[in-house]
Amino acid sequence: MGEDAAAANQFNSNSARYAERTEHNDMLRATQEELATKIKELQIYESNYVGLKKDLARWKKKFEYVFRENELLALETGKLDASHKQIAFLQQEIKFKEEEGAALRGLVSALEAANKKQRAKQLEAAKARDSEIEAAAALAAERKSNEDTDAALQAERKARKDEKERYMAEINALKAENGLLLKDVDRKDEELHRQEEQVNAHKGRIEGLQGALKEEQEAGMKRLKEKQDKVVELENQVQQMQMRRRSSVAAALAQAEEEGRDTVGFGPKDRLKASHISEGDERDYGSDEEPDTPPGTPPPITSGLLPPEDPTADQTIRDWTEDRKIKPARSYDEALDLDRLDELIRKLPYEHQEGASRVLLSALDPDSTAEPVDESQIVLRHLSAERQADLREFLLPLLKAHPALRVSYSTMDRRTLVTDVRIQIERRRDSVLGGFVPGEKRFGKDHMFLGPSVEDVGKLVPHNSRVISTGSKAIYISKPKHVETAVPVAASSPLERGSEHTEDMDTASESAEVPDVTTSKRMWGGLNAAKFIGTMAAGAKQRVAATFKNAKYTHEGTSCQFCKMTPIVGERYSCETCVGFDLCENCYSLGGHGLENSDELFYRVQELVL
């Protein structure tokens, strides 16, 4: 019995503990459900807060747009101030024109009064003369006979008629002068009326712009006020939501402390801190720190709100373009005219006269004692067509003829209907000048040469002056002065077709024999296809053989004065003026002996490269 009672007591004690544990589990489950409900509510609040934050960012962007509009309105206000100044200037000019018109009217009235006085004096003098003449006629009538009286009267009538014609001519001249003055006054009046109409039109336009600006400012201020009211309302809503969130969080934490549970971190601040910790950011974020910019903070005014102002970028129609068609003058000494140069500099725009005078006189005046200017270019803006013509006709040929300067001329067109000119001057190095004094003529430039003959490469014959080749190479070439020219045959003849690599050669590399007219006519009259092909092959063989023979010919006892080739192999050229001065084909084609640093060769190389 005692054992049964103990087992019953033990069973009863376990039932009570089980019931207590079940009750605690139910309470814990209810608390967890309530906590989950609170968390869901907080998540809803958080999503609403994020949406409001996005709206706030959007309103901030709208504020930036409003600030940008205000700055643009300030720019328009500045433009209106400039227009007011222009109107004041026009009004002053109109006042000057009115004073000038009043002065002209006074002058016309004075001239009319003077004419009237002079006419009255002339009439009085004429009356006095008439009375005197009448008295004299009466005396003459008494003294002379009737015939003498008639003759005197006729002479008097003729004199009166002549005097009357002279007076009428003077009166007509005065009337014409008066008419011209009246026309000038009318023209001045019309010009004043036209200027007044223009001023009235400007005033009307300015009033319209002022009205539009005022309306735009009022509309902008109205929109700004509405947006500010909306922002204040949104800030109040955000503050209310923050207060509700903080109160709910504080209540949840207090309830958790009362129940003895650990506090659970949730909300945007805890998630932000957790994300920073997960990303490796060990910075200390305080409990009072807000993760976002607080409401009401004004947007920053950045420097990139307005578009960049470049007044020359949108004006350019054609950028700097070099003009290579200008040729140098024949002689620098003949073309140099310092008086004309000074006159040209004085005709340039005032802001460019000092710089142009400093650079040009230092480079061109042979008597100048000043140190050379290191500036390499002259930029002339707003240059008229007349000044450009003066530059092309006088200054640029003179600069290009200078042996120590290399000049390039470029122009740029802009929408301001003017042309800017840029002249670039570079002083050649002493190694390029070869030690000769600027202003003197390079030795050997005008010397004539003896070159290979068409028939025999070893025989030297007089050649023409060297000229720049028009082919694909920048070299000098020359031709013999006396070459027997054959009668031209049909353009389709294969004997006239030179190879591409020999089109720029200047000697007997193309010295194929050309048949006479009768032979060619007879040959072409009876040629068939086989003979035609054979003739082409024979001509090609002859040209190849002649080229090979000329290239391998050795001139014994000669030496090139430039490259020191001894002996000269191939074509040889000898100066007619200098004794024993020989050149090889390569040095001759590159302008040796006077033309090695010529501008023509440089521009030809530049043209082929570009």
Phi, psi and omega in degrees: 000321179294322179292321179296320180295321180294320179294322180293319179296319179295321179296318179297319179296321178293325180294318179295318179295321179295319179296319178297317180295320179298320179296316179297320178296319178297318178296319180294320179295319178297318178297318179296319178297318178296320179295320177297321178297316178298320180296317177299319179297319178295324177297321177297315177301320181295317178297320177297321179296319179296318178298318178295324178295321176297317177300321179296319178297320178297320178293326176298318177298320178296322176299318177300319178297319179296317178298322178296319178297322179297319178294321177296322176296324176296321177297317178297323177298319176299319178297321178296322176299318177297322178295321177299318178297320179295321179296319178298320178296318179295321178297319177297319179295321177297321178298317178298318180296321178296317178298320179296319178296320178297321178296319179295320178297318177298321178297318179296317179296321178296319178296320178296318179296319179296319178297319179296316179298316181295321179295320178296317178298318180295321178295318178297317179296321179295320178296318179297317179295322178298318179296319178296319181294321179296318179296317180295322179295322179296317178296319180293325179294325179288326185276323187254174179279180181294327181292315178297324179295317178298317180297318180295319179296319178297316178298320180294318178299319180297318179296318178298320180297315179297317180294323178295319178297319179296317178297319179296321178297317178297319180296318178297320178297317178296321177297318179297317179297319178297320178297319178296318178296320178295320177297318178298319178296318178298320179296319177298319178297316178298318179297319177296317177299318180296318178294323176296320177297318177298317178297318178297320178297318177297318179298316178298318179295318180295319177298319177298317178296320178296318178297316179296320178296319179295316178298318180295322178295317178297316179296319179296318178294324178295315178297320180297319179295317178298317180293323177296319177298318178296321179295318178299318178298317178295321177297319178297317178298318179297318179296319177298318179295322177296319178296316178297320181294317181294320179295319179293321178294317179297320178296317180296319179294319179296318179295321179293322178293322178296321181279355178079020180265157175289144179285141181252128179278129177208172182102173185293326182291317180291321178294323177296318179294320179294321179294322178294320179294320179293330179276359178091014180270113185264017181291152183267112177261118181291165182288335181267003184280132177268135183287345185237171177292131182295151180296151179089355179288125180292145181292146179290142177270103180272163181277353183262016181288319182267149178292149178295140181260115175229094187295342182263345185291320183271358180269339189288123174265315178224123183288181183304122181233126182280137178256112183255009183274350182281128182261151178287160177290159182296318182220132180293320181294321179288324183281340183288119178222099186293327178295316178294325178296316177298319179296319178296320180294321179293334179278349179288163174304147188300322184290347181252356186293317183295312180296317180296319179296319181296317184283314187289316181293325177293328183273331190250334184284115181289338182266005183287133178259001180285158179289149180298140179276135182275358180292137187252359180207155177236122179250117180248115182259153179056052182264132182283169181293326179296317180292325176296320178296321177298320179297317182290326185277327187240304191289311185293315174301324178294316179295320180290334177282346179292126186288342184256008183233145171242122192241137171233142185238121182230151178229155178221130179260138178231169184287355177280009177060033173230166181238126175270142182241134176235121178247119181255123183241124178237126178280129181293150177289157179297330179291331178282322181291338178074017175088357181276155185282131177299134182110336178269161183278134180293135185291131176091002184293321183259012180285143176267155185238154168263128182235178183295148178278162179290322183279322187223122181290337180280349181261130181262131179232158179297137178246159175286177178293151180287140178227158179288135179289148178263007181274207184272008180234143177269084182221164174265141178225161176210159181236152175298146181291319184246097178237127179288113181270127179281157179293128183293140176258192182300147184294339181272006182293132180289344180287341180267357183272106178275156178289158185291329184278357180245012185287337181257002181286145191252009182225215192276028178289343178241042186268050175286145181290133181253121181290159179286179189291315183295319179296316181295320179296316181294322181293312181289339178291325184243015181284140170254188185295320182294316179295324179298314179294321179296321178295319177299316180296320180295318179297319178296319179297319180297318180294318179296318180295319180294318179297316180296320180294316180294322182290336184258000183287133182251128178262102184290142177075018179242161180209136178285132184284348181256299183271356177063030175291126181223119348282172179282127179251129182101217183278140182238143178232137183232135181287134179285333184271313182274138183275128176070024181258103182248149177227147173277175184296321183292312181294325178294319181289336179270007173090025179300149178069062171114338184237015186290334180241035183283150179291328180299316179294320179296314181293327177293319177296316179298321180293319180291324181288318183277000000 
